[in-house]
Amino acid sequence: MNEAPLGDMPPDEFREYGHQLIDWIADYLENTDKYPVLSKVEPGELKAQIPNSPPDRGEPMDQILKDFEETILPGITHWNHPSFFSYFSITGSGPGILGELLCSALNVNAMLWKTSPAATELEEVTLDWFRQMLGLPEEFWGIIYDTASISTLHAIAAAREAVPGLNAREEGLGAGRSRLRMYTSEHSHSSVEKAAITLGIGRNGVKKIQVDSGYRMDPNALETAIRTDLENGWLPFCVVATVGTTSTTSVDPVTEIARISKQFNLWLHVDAAYAGPAAILPEMRWVLQGCESADSIVTNPHKWLFTPIDLSAFFCRKPEILKKAFTLVPEYLKTSVDDTATNFMDYGVQLGRRFRALKLWMVIRYFGREGLADRIRQHLSWAQEFAGKIDDSPRFQRMAPTPFSTICFRAVPETMTASNPELIDRLNADLLDAVNKTGETFLSHTKLNDRFTLRLAIGNLKTRKEHLERTWELLQRELDRLEEGRD
Ligand SMILES: *Cc1c(COP(=O)(O)O)cnc(C)c1O
């Protein structure tokens, strides 16, 4: 019997489809605005179109790619669309995508220095570049995790390891010990609580500190909470401050919070997942004020630094504690350079690690520090312009300060009095639906002081001013329609 050779896709076929796909990607990236930004499929629609069981025999690439276009693509919400203003608008970029391509081609596992020296050393160098760009002190050591949620999980694990005499690593969090307590604002990201759940601290071990009228953590309330907890037998160990909260992008007063953390000997972690890269701009350096005395800080190049998801940069002043929390080296992973080289597997939960540094290195080199700053600066200035439009309009109202590129606002037509808040909430929910249904733009929402609030976040490299102008037109047009319908 003459069997076909096993093994991978033949090189010629790889080359053919590789070229074809790069062309497809270039066309797609040039024309993302031709697609509806928000996918219009209903739940289950994709599953209904795909066989329930896998193919027994291999299928031709032509067929697979045809199905990708006809079946998968309609179910895609286009984060690359220039009018994607939802959540935190993120984009990849040409150099970032090419970096991903090389990363998956090399397919190295960056668990140990030895398992790919370049992957480890490039991660060290690239994160040190990034640290310098952010203006953080040299003591901050960097590591790449997949997401900010996981970075924060590692920060809190290190904070727990740093508690004198606790030894949670060996003993666990057994009964009969003081209960750990950590502090974060009411507006911090849900990942903080999820980390507490994961690490055995529990949701009740997280004390939510109230915010001021600008949605910033109130440091006096923090200090009072710590004192009260100490009197009641809790064991305070960690504070998580936020630079750029998820709802409004408010900035906690980190300098004050750092002073209090130091006074009570608590680990201070700063979550700057979205807003951190703004510090690359000299005029925005202030956003990381106080962070120089934090113990750890996370920021996500995959959010506002044009790097394809996922890549989260974690900086820590005490990597030895992180290592102490996690290192566990079985015999078969010991190497002769363990004393001289970094083995990133020692600093976290996961063993296998992607070579993510490559794409960030390529993004930073391709755009340069100034090129990155100019792009972020443009987003900031468009956000100020949009906020100005809201402020000038008698029909809309801004719901929070706009320190970065995210605007919180809502419609408050003159015909509606503030005494009917539920009606205004409903109108804004309908407005959001109507605007998003056009397929031309995509906004999200939040609740501020219990009131339904629209959110527009700018962060995409393809966004131009006309996309914001069009979104502003759509908001007014759909508001007209809703108001007419109501009469
Ligand atoms: C987006 C965001 C997160 C979560 O980031 P992931 O990388 O998706 O885990 C956490 N904190 C803040 C402030 C964020 O904006």
The ligand as a Gaussian input file, in Angstrom:
#p B3LYP/6-31G(d) Opt

LIG

0 1
 C       -9.470000      45.949000      31.389000
 C       -9.125000      46.093000      32.795000
 C       -8.823000      44.976000      33.573000
 C       -8.895000      43.569000      33.041000
 O       -7.959000      43.370000      32.063000
 P       -7.711000      41.915000      31.453000
 O       -6.395000      42.050000      30.796000
 O       -8.831000      41.693000      30.485000
 O       -7.735000      40.949000      32.550000
 C       -8.469000      45.175000      34.885000
 N       -8.421000      46.399000      35.412000
 C       -8.722000      47.503000      34.705000
 C       -8.657000      48.850000      35.349000
 C       -9.073000      47.396000      33.365000
 O       -9.353000      48.480000      32.649000

